[in-house]
Amino acid sequence: MQQDISQDPYSTARQLRPVVITVIAAKLAVFALLMATVNFQAPLPAAVEVAEMR
């Protein structure tokens, strides 16, 4: 009976491992997309538009 109880957490951990890996991979993908978006520079205004503003 004690063996059944001691093996329960291990089987649960094995079952949850793919879920944990998927969640971590999704978080990394979202972080990478956000960082790529932040690093894009805004388009510079054309010289004509700058002259019109002055």
C-alpha positions in Angstrom: 0.0 0.0 0.0 2.8 2.4 0.8 4.4 1.7 -2.6 1.1 2.9 -4.3 1.1 6.1 -2.4 4.8 6.8 -3.0 4.5 6.2 -6.8 1.4 8.5 -7.2 3.4 11.8 -7.2 5.8 10.4 -9.8 3.1 9.4 -12.2 1.4 12.8 -11.8 4.7 14.5 -12.4 5.2 12.4 -15.6 1.7 13.3 -16.8 2.2 17.0 -16.2 5.6 17.3 -17.8 4.3 17.9 -21.4 1.9 20.5 -20.1 4.7 22.3 -18.2 7.0 22.2 -21.3 4.2 23.5 -23.5 3.4 26.4 -21.1 7.1 27.4 -20.8 7.5 27.3 -24.6 4.4 29.4 -25.1 5.7 32.0 -22.6 9.0 32.2 -24.4 7.3 32.6 -27.8 5.1 35.4 -26.5 8.2 37.1 -24.9 10.2 36.8 -28.2 7.3 38.3 -30.2 6.9 41.2 -27.7 10.6 41.9 -27.8 10.7 41.8 -31.6 7.8 44.3 -31.7 9.5 46.6 -29.2 12.8 46.7 -31.2 11.1 47.8 -34.4 11.7 51.5 -35.1 8.9 53.8 -36.0 9.0 55.0 -39.6 10.7 58.3 -39.8 8.6 61.1 -41.3 9.4 62.2 -44.8 11.4 65.5 -45.3 8.3 67.1 -46.8 6.2 66.4 -43.8 8.9 67.8 -41.5 9.0 71.0 -43.6 5.2 71.3 -43.4 5.3 71.1 -39.7 7.8 74.0 -39.4 
